[in-house]
Structures are given as C-alpha cells and as structure tokens.
C-alpha cells in the first residue's frame, strides 16, 4: 500500500458538501447560542488544493478548523460544555443532511476524539465501510497571540486549551512557491514524505504537519 493523489474531480463534491454543512453549523451556533465562529479548510486540502491523498483503496479525508471569534463567558469557563454544544449542533445538521447523498454515501453522527470531532461518511447499507470523513478542530486565539486547540484528555476526561502547532506564514510561503512555478516539486516531496512516514509506521505526522514540513523545505530551497 502507498499514498497516491486523489483527483480534484473526486474531491470537489465532498469539499462542497462539507462547506455546506459547516456553513449551517456556523449560522446555527450564532443564532442559537451566541457562539460566533469561522471555519477554514486546512492543510493539504486547503487553498493549495491538489494535495489530497489516499492510501491504496482507503477513503480520504479533509481537515477543518472551527475558530471561535466570540462567545458567552459560560463557554470559556466550561470547555466541556463548549465541545458538547458544537458536537450536538453538528450532529443535528448531519442528521438533517442525510437526504443529501454524495457519491452514494451519508454521514453518521460526529465522533469525539482527543483534538477533533470526526464525521464519517458510510456507504449505504455497509456501515463498516467508510467512504470519506472530515475532522473538525475547535480553535481560539489569545488576541494577537498563537491559536489554541480545544483538547479532550480521554484518560482524565478533562477538557482544556492546548497551543496549536505553529504554521507561521505558511500560506504566504505556499503562494510564493506557486508564483515561481515550483508547486510540482511540492507535490513530489509531499508524496515522498507521506510514504516515508507510512513505511516507518510513524503516527506522529498527520497530513497537516507533513504539509507544513514540505512547504518550509521547498521555501528554504528557493527563497533563503
């Protein structure tokens, strides 16, 4: 098994459906609870595009950040309540969305993990077969400081904010690389890295981290 690129044609309808669902989530959180947010597609599936990969015949996924702009004080003081509120609201929208079928699949309820909420799209009639998924992380920013990600420590069952990995100027660097027509090298190096970590059975390098590493390496080569 090895990572290969997924075509933009295949990715597009899933990205469009995720955007529709998360737009509804953003509006619902604002209207019902006064939680004002923005969502962003991040990492290899974001503005860079054409970097979404799958391992063999496995499903691919997309990663999103839900960034809290403003919310009532009660949620800052009770992060467990915040994550449950977001997850319950997302599940309500996912259930409404089950009449929307994308490539033969429909979403189940979102699953709570340590750092994200994961929504799995199953093939109809085959509940053990995942066709696609997306992860939603909840973030907040300390004024002009770093971003913090809402984490759920499963061992202690505690919820807390942990500083998110620094991705300083990654978008600007990616745009600079594209402007000089070096994006083909990004694609080659990104694929090589994904497969290197797969061969090593390295679980500490998710796609977003591999993307950041690749952009920084290519940028240093041509601009430093």
C-alpha positions in Angstrom: 0.0 0.0 0.0 1.2 3.5 -0.8 -0.2 7.0 -0.9 -1.4 8.3 -4.2 -3.1 11.6 -5.1 -6.9 11.9 -5.3 -8.1 13.8 -8.3 -9.7 17.3 -7.9 -12.8 16.0 -9.7 -13.3 13.4 -7.0 -12.5 15.7 -4.1 -14.7 18.6 -5.2 -18.2 17.2 -4.3 -17.1 16.2 -0.8 -15.5 19.6 -0.2 -18.6 21.3 -1.4 -20.8 19.2 0.9 -18.6 19.8 3.9 -18.7 23.6 3.2 -22.5 23.5 3.1 -22.7 21.6 6.4 -20.2 23.8 8.2 -21.9 27.0 7.0 -25.1 25.7 8.6 -23.2 24.9 11.7 -21.6 28.4 11.9 -25.0 30.0 11.5 -26.8 27.7 13.9 -24.2 28.3 16.7 -24.5 32.0 16.3 -28.3 32.1 16.2 -29.0 29.6 19.0 -26.1 30.1 21.4 -24.3 33.4 20.5 -21.2 31.5 19.6 -19.6 33.4 16.7 -17.2 31.3 14.6 -15.4 31.0 11.3 -14.4 27.7 9.6 -11.4 27.0 7.4 -10.3 24.1 5.3 -6.7 23.5 6.4 -3.6 21.6 5.4 -3.2 19.6 2.2 -6.9 20.2 1.2 -6.9 23.9 1.7 -6.0 26.8 -0.7 -3.2 24.7 -2.0 -5.5 22.1 -3.5 -4.4 19.0 -5.4 -2.6 17.6 -2.4 -5.3 15.3 -1.1 -4.1 11.7 -0.9 -5.4 8.2 0.0 -3.5 5.1 1.0 -4.4 2.4 -1.6 -8.2 2.0 -1.7 -8.7 3.6 1.7 -11.0 6.6 2.0 -9.5 10.1 2.0 -10.4 12.9 4.5 -10.4 16.7 4.8 -9.4 18.7 7.9 -11.2 21.8 9.1 -10.7 24.4 11.9 -13.7 26.0 13.6 -12.3 29.2 15.1 -14.2 30.9 17.9 -14.3 34.6 17.4 -16.6 35.5 20.3 -18.9 33.6 22.7 -20.7 33.9 26.1 -18.4 33.7 29.1 -20.0 30.4 30.2 -18.3 28.6 27.4 -14.9 30.0 28.2 -15.4 28.7 31.7 -16.7 25.3 30.7 -14.9 23.9 27.7 -16.6 20.6 28.1 -19.9 22.3 27.5 -18.4 24.1 24.5 -17.3 21.0 22.7 -20.5 19.2 23.5 -22.5 22.2 22.2 -20.6 22.2 18.9 -20.8 18.4 18.6 -24.5 18.2 19.3 -25.2 21.1 16.9 -23.1 19.4 14.2 -24.9 16.1 14.7 -28.3 17.9 14.3 -27.1 19.3 11.0 -25.6 16.0 9.8 -29.0 14.3 10.5 -30.8 16.9 8.5 -28.2 16.3 5.8 -28.9 12.6 5.3 -31.2 13.4 2.4 -28.1 14.8 0.7 -26.2 11.8 -0.8 -22.7 12.4 -2.1 -21.3 9.7 -4.3 -23.5 7.1 -2.6 -22.6 8.0 1.0 -24.3 9.6 4.0 -22.8 11.0 7.2 -23.2 9.4 10.7 -23.0 11.4 13.9 -19.7 13.1 14.7 -17.3 11.2 17.0 -15.5 12.9 19.8 -11.7 12.3 19.8 -8.9 14.0 21.6 -8.4 17.0 19.3 -11.2 16.9 16.7 -14.8 15.8 16.0 -14.8 13.3 13.2 -17.7 12.8 10.9 -17.7 9.5 8.9 -19.5 9.0 5.7 -20.5 5.4 5.3 -21.5 3.6 2.1 -25.3 3.0 2.3 -26.1 -0.5 3.5 -22.4 -1.1 4.6 -22.0 0.5 8.0 -18.5 -0.9 8.3 -17.3 0.7 5.1 -16.2 4.3 5.4 -16.3 6.2 2.1 -15.0 9.6 3.3 -14.6 11.6 6.5 -13.8 15.1 7.8 -12.2 16.3 11.0 -13.3 19.4 12.8 -11.0 21.0 15.4 -12.2 23.8 17.7 -9.7 26.7 18.0 -9.5 30.0 19.7 -6.9 32.8 19.6 -5.4 34.8 22.5 -5.7 38.3 21.0 -2.8 38.6 18.5 -1.0 35.6 20.0 -1.0 31.9 18.9 -4.0 29.7 18.3 -5.1 27.2 20.9 -6.9 24.0 20.1 -9.6 22.5 22.4 -8.4 19.1 23.6 -10.2 16.3 25.4 -7.9 14.2 27.6 -9.6 10.8 27.4 -7.6 9.5 30.4 -8.7 12.1 32.9 -11.8 13.1 30.9 -10.7 16.7 31.2 -11.1 19.4 28.5 -8.5 22.2 28.1 -6.9 24.5 25.6 -3.5 23.4 24.1 -1.4 25.6 21.9 -1.8 24.6 18.2 1.3 23.8 16.1 2.8 27.0 14.7 2.3 27.5 11.0 3.7 31.0 10.7 3.4 32.4 7.2 2.7 29.0 5.6 0.0 30.4 3.3 2.3 33.3 2.2 5.1 30.8 1.6 2.9 28.5 -0.4 1.7 31.4 -2.6 5.4 32.4 -3.2 6.3 28.9 -4.2 3.3 28.8 -6.6 4.2 32.2 -8.1 7.7 30.8 -9.1 6.1 27.6 -10.6 7.7 25.2 -8.1 4.4 23.6 -7.0 5.3 20.4 -8.9 8.2 20.0 -6.5 5.9 20.5 -3.5 3.7 17.6 -4.8 6.6 15.3 -5.3 8.2 16.0 -2.0 4.8 15.8 -0.1 4.1 12.4 -1.6 7.6 11.1 -0.8 7.2 12.3 2.8 3.8 10.7 3.2 5.0 7.4 2.1 8.2 7.7 4.1 6.2 8.1 7.3 3.8 5.3 6.3 6.8 2.9 5.8 8.1 3.9 9.2 4.6 3.4 10.7 5.0 6.9 12.1 1.7 8.1 13.7 3.0 11.5 14.8 3.0 13.1 11.3 -0.6 13.7 10.2 -1.2 15.2 6.8 -1.2 18.8 8.0 2.2 18.5 9.7 3.7 16.8 6.6 2.3 19.7 4.5 3.9 22.3 6.8 7.2 20.5 6.6 7.1 20.3 2.8 6.2 24.0 2.3 9.0 25.1 4.7 11.6 22.8 3.0 10.8 24.0 -0.6 10.6 27.6 0.5 14.0 27.5 2.1 15.5 25.9 -1.0 14.3 28.8 -3.3 13.9 31.8 -1.1 16.5 31.6 1.6 
